[in-house]
Amino acid sequence: MGEYDNKEREEVYSKKVRAGKRTYFFDVKATRSNDYYVTITESKKRLEDGAFIKHKIFLYKEDFEKFAEGLTETVDYIKAHQEVVEKRYEYNPDFVAEKSDDDFSY
């Protein structure tokens, strides 16, 4: 039954968001009692050695409203005090990034 328990905790839903040098993963997972929760993971490539560094937070359904309120208020504060230009990242299959060891500007 141990293997079955692990399968129960696998991702139920996953959304990957690429944003420049970072990738965000929004994953819905289930507890053993089949309660859903969200993990939000930021993945960023470290320039020094190319390793991917990940930061993860767990968001439980009883906290969704407060989390959303806090995020909205915080983003609104920044937008009210500074210009925010949202970048649009679009997939371009013809674009090939040139690898350069000494130029990290994009």
C-alpha positions as CSV (number, residue, x, y, z in Angstrom):
1,M,0.0,0.0,0.0
2,G,3.0,2.3,0.4
3,E,3.3,2.8,-3.3
4,Y,-0.4,3.6,-3.6
5,D,0.0,6.3,-0.9
6,N,2.7,8.0,-3.0
7,K,0.5,7.9,-6.1
8,E,-2.3,9.6,-4.2
9,R,0.0,12.5,-3.4
10,E,1.1,13.1,-6.9
11,E,0.2,16.3,-8.7
12,V,-3.5,16.7,-9.6
13,Y,-2.9,19.7,-11.8
14,S,0.2,21.7,-12.9
15,K,0.6,25.1,-14.6
16,K,4.1,26.2,-15.8
17,V,4.7,29.9,-16.3
18,R,7.9,31.0,-18.0
19,A,8.8,34.6,-17.2
20,G,12.2,35.6,-18.5
21,K,15.0,34.1,-16.4
22,R,12.5,32.5,-14.0
23,T,9.9,29.8,-14.3
24,Y,7.0,29.5,-11.9
25,F,5.2,26.2,-11.3
26,F,1.7,26.2,-9.8
27,D,0.9,22.7,-8.7
28,V,-2.2,21.3,-7.2
29,K,-1.5,18.3,-4.9
30,A,-3.7,16.1,-2.7
31,T,-3.2,15.1,0.9
32,R,-3.8,11.5,1.9
33,S,-7.4,12.5,2.8
34,N,-7.7,14.0,-0.7
35,D,-7.7,17.6,0.4
36,Y,-6.1,19.8,-2.3
37,Y,-3.4,22.4,-1.7
38,V,-1.1,24.4,-3.9
39,T,2.6,24.6,-4.1
40,I,4.1,27.6,-5.9
41,T,7.7,27.0,-7.0
42,E,10.1,29.6,-8.4
43,S,13.0,28.1,-10.4
44,K,15.9,30.2,-11.5
45,K,19.2,29.3,-13.1
46,R,22.2,30.3,-11.1
47,L,24.7,32.2,-13.3
48,E,27.8,30.9,-11.5
49,D,27.3,27.2,-12.2
50,G,24.1,26.9,-14.2
51,A,22.4,25.0,-11.3
52,F,18.6,25.6,-10.9
53,I,17.7,27.1,-7.6
54,K,14.1,26.5,-6.4
55,H,12.1,28.2,-3.8
56,K,8.7,26.7,-2.8
57,I,5.8,27.8,-0.7
58,F,2.7,25.8,0.2
59,L,-0.7,27.4,0.0
60,Y,-3.6,25.7,1.7
61,K,-7.2,26.2,0.6
62,E,-8.3,27.8,3.9
63,D,-5.7,30.6,3.2
64,F,-6.6,31.3,-0.5
65,E,-8.7,34.4,0.1
66,K,-6.2,36.1,2.5
67,F,-3.3,35.2,0.3
68,A,-5.0,36.6,-2.8
69,E,-6.0,39.8,-0.9
70,G,-2.4,40.3,0.4
71,L,-0.9,39.7,-3.1
72,T,-3.4,42.1,-4.8
73,E,-2.9,44.8,-2.2
74,T,0.9,44.5,-2.4
75,V,0.9,44.6,-6.3
76,D,-1.6,47.5,-6.2
77,Y,0.8,49.4,-3.9
78,I,3.7,49.0,-6.2
79,K,1.6,50.0,-9.3
80,A,0.4,53.1,-7.4
81,H,4.0,54.2,-6.6
82,Q,6.0,53.1,-9.6
83,E,5.5,52.4,-13.2
84,V,5.1,48.7,-13.9
85,V,5.6,47.5,-17.4
86,E,4.5,43.9,-17.8
87,K,6.7,41.9,-20.1
88,R,5.1,39.6,-22.6
89,Y,7.1,36.5,-23.1
90,E,6.0,34.7,-26.3
91,Y,7.3,31.4,-27.6
92,N,9.3,31.9,-30.8
93,P,10.5,28.6,-32.2
94,D,12.9,30.4,-34.6
95,F,14.7,32.3,-31.8
96,V,18.0,30.7,-30.7
97,A,19.6,32.4,-27.7
98,E,23.3,32.9,-28.2
99,K,25.4,31.6,-25.4
100,S,28.0,33.9,-24.0
101,D,30.0,33.5,-20.9
102,D,30.8,37.2,-20.4
103,D,27.5,38.9,-21.3
104,F,24.6,38.3,-18.9
105,S,22.4,41.3,-20.1
106,Y,19.2,40.5,-21.9
